[in-house]
């Protein structure tokens, strides 16, 4: 039995799409269909049902999937037992939110390249919501985002929190004491993109403080937010880790006399299954890099969560 055809079958079952499988395996839809047809002929059963809603497994297909994954898992274990990490080839499709780009990404990518020099890193930067959609569609392997994602073959690890503070230009009209959150909310607030987790947290905080109509500017770029705050456009609501250098230089100041916004969670989410073992190893590397980053930055910039919070969804 052709293991390549079995791998194709597993990916069609996982992604529920011949087109997405073709993209994943760098092939064509015609080639994918041909492999599945050949496998069906060899086994003497129909593996998939195709209709307007997409592709789904037949009862026979579900039985075959169980055995196919075992066979591919055994083959992968054999390959790993006779190879070193430096000889591992492949590609990892990594998705990161903007906060990670400005904090953790550089040391993380450096670590991955050091341990797996033969692995190509394909990087996508986007909002947490868009990253989750792309992971579910099979376009990404690992994402750094803000919420636990439910879905078949998906695992989540809540790894850290970035404390979020009110940050202003030092010496500006915003650099003063505020008697309440209501008084602060009369000024323009700068935070992350609309409907993002941080934006929703800010709205909830202000609502709890009976703020009826806050002036919020939603920006989808950390660099743009930082520039607006430095130009005195308003009060920033973002993790202090993103403006660590500006705070250190005294260019920006944290307002600490009013309730602070909720912390920004960081969740590692990745696809699991046969052929995706490299993702597990790279997630472990992320944990090592996080430990070192947190040690350097301190709890005021990032707080690690126990990795025991790992949870698998089915």
Secondary structure, DSSP 8 states (H G I E B T S, - for coil): --HHHHHHHHHHHHHS-HHHHHHHTT--HHHHHHHHHHHHHHHTS--EEEETTEEEE-HHHHHHHHHHHHHHHHHHHHHHHT--GGG--EEEEEEE-HHHHTTTHHHHHHHHHHH-TTEEEEEEE--HHHHHHHHHTTS-SEEEESS----TTEEEEEEEEE-EEEEEETTSTTSS--SSHHHHTTSEEEESSTTSHHHHHHHHHHHHTT-SS-EEEE-S-HHHHHHHHHTTSSEEEEEGGGGHHHHHTTSEEEE-SS-----EEEEEEEE-STT-HHHHHHHHHHHHHHHHHHHHH-TTT-EE--GGG-EEE-
